[in-house]
Amino acid sequence: MTLVTVLDDKAERHPEREALAFMPDIKNGRIEDGLTFGQLAAQARLLAARLVGEGFRPGDRALLLFPAGLDFAIAFFACAYARLVAVPAPLPERSRAGIQRMEGMTADAEPSVVITVDESLDVVRDWADRHGHRLPCVTVSRTAPPPARAVTFEPPEPGDIALLQYTSGSTSEPKGVMISHGGLVSNLDLIHTYLGRKREARVCGWLPLTHDMGLIGQLLYPLYTGGWLLLLPSLEFVKYPYKWLELIDRYQVRQTVAPDFAYELCVRKTSEEQAARLDLSRWEAAFNGAEPIRLRTLEQFAKRFAPAGFRVDAFLPCYGLAEATLIVTGKPCDHPMEKRVVDAEQLARGRFVPVAEGEDGKALVSSGVILRGDVLIVDPETRVPLEDGRVGEIWVTGSSVSGGYWRQEKVNEETFGVRTADGRAGYLRTGDLGVRDGAQLYVTGRMKDVIISNGRNLHPQDLEHAMQEMAEDLTFGSSAVFALEDDNVVAVQEVRPRPQDDLARAASRIKHGLAEQFGVGHTSVVFVRPGAVRKTTSGKTRRSAMRRLFLESGLSPLHMSLAREVSERLTEMRE
């Protein structure tokens, strides 16, 4: 099965059923655009015929540059019909990081065409002209006449590449994950299995469609089930999170897909009185993934919205990554959420040791169980599989795992299809750390982000969460903690501008707090303006990018309190 057979089936059986709706202004609450399954298939076929008629061939890459809206979906399925490889990307930005990322993607993918909409054509052409890209542009037009000659399409094979999903790693050298039609459909079916293979999905979401979670979990999954998606611009949710909840109520939404920060933001921005006015009893599954899942977030959300009928077991914590198409593990729908409180000191030394009830420890939320394929916990140095209760690298295999990164043969050899020390082959090395407790998988962090202090492995998100507790009268935003050499740790924290004396006291409070809680003795604290902490499109903190900016003096800090060794190093680098 492929994306083409999925859409053709739905268009044939339910041509008049609305598949997609778009609300550009969440505050006024009006749906301004919509597509039935029949219209989506027809428009995608018309655009595919134009692409084929203009000489683009199967395997050519098509760069999809779209503002928020439904035309992206038409272009994406047009690529599937024409057997082009879709390359979703954000519209060109003026920022240095945005330019670098766009140039890296374009150089790597070598697209043959850009697909966009008329309203963005000037922006796209300006970017192409400024950077010397001679790329033809094709725009989505729902009023375009059919081609003079009928165009027939040779259907894609399950093994054909459907898209290159670029990861949020280095901005200058992004890696495109090759995701096949078969891998996509397999992963969509796996999501459906976690949800109990129930009736058609009914989703309301705001994640960018350029991100795997937004594209696959939010857009393609409801289409796969014959369901419905109400799409919102991402910034509309950030500005008005309560309005998202109102729409979930109004349109009887059953499923959502979002990272942890979204649910935390809803708690912060919604009063008890507002929550009481909602009816969230029809909300069956709230996927929570793409970043560390905090038990505190889930419990606070469930408490705040319990009067509205929200059930804590509606949360569906999950784990996945683009290299495995999307989902790897998840909590089956209607199953209770699994959590453990473990000895923090033992966890820092690589052991998962639950503490007795009532004792202090680190709370972990399970990312669910394995329903297909296999998940191993492996020592990353020796490649020896580890027993339950030991922390190691997560290795996965299954029908959704990608064939590798586009044109990255050396990296692919080290990452995809690898073999354990005892001879088990065909695994993907995720670079994530985790531990198995029976059937449950607990994700503890990223290998490259781990901070080693006094022989202990500290996870930066734990330090970042602790910093949020130290805000007192300051308004703290996002944070990023990373390590330099010689046990030096840098804590970057967003904060609204305040007098230097206030920031100096807050820096001292953070230093003492991290030393007391985690035994980190050489901490430098840097305060930056809101928005300065780099994030991926799904909300993950880009700690390696923050480390590079810090060392390159690219953060424009409001205040710095540096450890002596770090101050000396920065001075040497400037000289």
Phi, psi and omega in degrees: 000147180228175176300324181296314180293327177298308182292319179300320180297314181292321180293326180286319184275329184224059186297330184264357181283131178292130181257320186225144174221151182228131178240101185287334182235102186292336183285320179277343169072024180254131173283123186254350183206152179201157178219131170280169176299320179296318179293318180299314180295317182295314180294321179295321179293320178298315179293322177298320179297321177297317181296315178295319180296332179272007170096007178281140189248159176307135181095341175297144178270138178241119180278118182262111182240104188224146165286174177300138181153183186269347182295333175304316182298320177299313181296320182297313180287332174299319177299321179297315179297318183276359180063031170273161178263115180286137176234088180291138180208152176292156173303146182305137179251168177267345182292154180300315181296319179296319179295315180299315182295317181296318179294322178296317179296316183294318179296323183283314185283332185049062182294152177265343185204152171250133174247130183209198176238161183305319184293339180255002187298318180297319179297316181294314180294322178298315177299313182298317180294316183295333184248012172072028179265119177262080184242129174293146179245131175242131181253148175285124178227115182280353179252005181294139179288157176295156180297151182299324178249138178297138180248128176258145182247133170277119187297146178291156175268155179304330181277352179292146178287125178270322181203159168255115179261108184280133183278165184262049179269232179300137182289328185273338182227063179292153181249131180265115178284126179277111182249123184272164175301314181296320178296320178298309183296321178299318180289322176299321178291327177294317176302316180299323179293317177299329180272010174081012179051044182277199182296182183303141178290150176224106195238145169231123186209165186225004180295143178299140180284355175278350180258147185302321181293322178288319182289309189273306184288327186264317183268304189286326183298309178299325177295321179300324183271357186079023185263214191216142175234130167258112185263138179234151172294143184302315184294334178296320177294315182301322180284323187225068182299327179297327179296326175300315180295321177299320180290324176301320176292306188299318185260014175052049181290138182254335183224145173225158178228121183198155173281170186303321186298332182294317180290324177295320179296321179299321179295315183294325188260004181240125179280165177297324179294319178295317180300321183293340180276353184266157168238102181250021183290340180271359180284105187271325186212121177246093178299136178228112182200192175080350177201168180307135182264123183260127178302322181301319179299313183296317182291319180293320179296314182297321179292315182296322188253009174300319177299340178270002177095006179284136179256136181299329180284357171288340175296137179235081177298141184212166177228137177193178179198158183300326182295343175249026184075300173198270189279142175244310177226159178193165175277121177302142181302140179075359173274151177292150178285133180264137177213157178220145169254120187239162178294116185295322181293318178294322179296321178296339178257013171091017181234139181261099185236102178299145178260164179292153181302132181095344179276153178287148178182189179261126180274129179237140176255131178293140174269018172100195185241165179267120177258335179218155180071207183214148175230124177245153168253122192231141171293118186292340180274312185266344184065024177272125176299140184257154178284166176305143178091358177249136181275132178201190179282140178277122175245136183227155173216158181156174186289345180267352183292134182294160174282352178137186177272146180298119174056040179231061188301317183295314179295322180299320179298328182273343190244319186253146176063032184276167187239140176283169181296334180265013169097001178284129190243168172087024184261152172263127173275117187276336187079001177263150177257142180196181181212144176259138174232089189067233181278348186273142175250128175246122180266128186250344178160191178252137180303316186287344181264349186300137177256119180265118182224118179054041177079007180248144177264109180259139180263127188301328181297332178292319178292321179296318178295321179297323179299325180297332179284348184260012186293322186053243185270002179270153175265106181267142173254224180284161180221161178215123178244133180211165183253146166254194179281166173060042175065014178276130181243138178245128179246112179259128184227127174286139179204147176289146183306134178218167176304148184301324179298320178296317181291324178296319179294320179295321178297317178297320179298318180294315180302311181293322180295316179291325177295318183289318185279325188238357180071024179270115188261340183243078184250133171253135182247130180234122175262133181230166179289156176305136181094353183281336179284120184289138180229156169279175180293344178260004177096003178287142177285129180267082187292324179295323177293321178293322177298316180295317179297321178298313182291333180267009181056042183252018185262344183049064187289152170279328181199143176227138171232097191258143170296151186303315183296323180290318178300316179295321180295316179297322178297317178297320182293325180288329180283000000 
